């Protein structure tokens, strides 16, 4: 049961990582099209994109260990 729970968690982390990268990238692109200014919003978006990339990277690192 515990192994099944971990597998589901890994899949959800992977899906969430993809969504963070996609939606964060689109939002950052949209922000850059309407007068880009470095403030807390673009930095916050970049942090979400990096975290999404980390989740995707961790998913593939754990997949190769099986």
N, C-alpha and C positions, 0 to 999 in steps of 0.2 A: 504494500500500500504506500509506503513512504517513497519508494522508487518511482511509482506512478505519479505521485504528487510532485516530485522534483522534475520529472519529465514535462508535466503540464506547465510548471512554473517556467522552465526554460523556454518552452514554446511561446508562452505569453510575453516573456521578456524580449524574445526575438521580434514578435509582432509589434510590441510597444516601441522597441528601438527603431524599427523601420518607419513607423508612423512619426516618431519624433524627428527623424532625419528628413523625411519627406515634407511634413507640414512646416517644420522649422525652416527648411530651405526655401519653400514657397513664400513663407512669411518674410524671411530676410530679403528675398528677391523683390517682393512687393514693396517692402520698406525702402529698398535702394532705388526703386523707380520713382518714388515720391519725395525726393530730396533727402538724401542720406545724411544723418547726423549721428555722431557717436554719443550715445547716452546710455542709460541703463537698459533700455528695451533691446537694442541690437546685441548688447553683451549678454543679456539674459537669453535671447534666442540662440546665440552661438553656444552658450552653455548647455542648452537643451539638445542642440544638434550633436555636440561632443558626447553628451551622456548617451544619446541614442546610438552613436557610433560605438561607444564602449559596450553597450548591451549587445550589439550585433557581433562585435569582435569576440566578446566573451562566449557567445553562443557557438561560434565556429571553433573557438579554442577547446570548448568542452566536447564538441561533436567529434573532433579529431582524436580525442583520448579514448574513445570507445573501441 
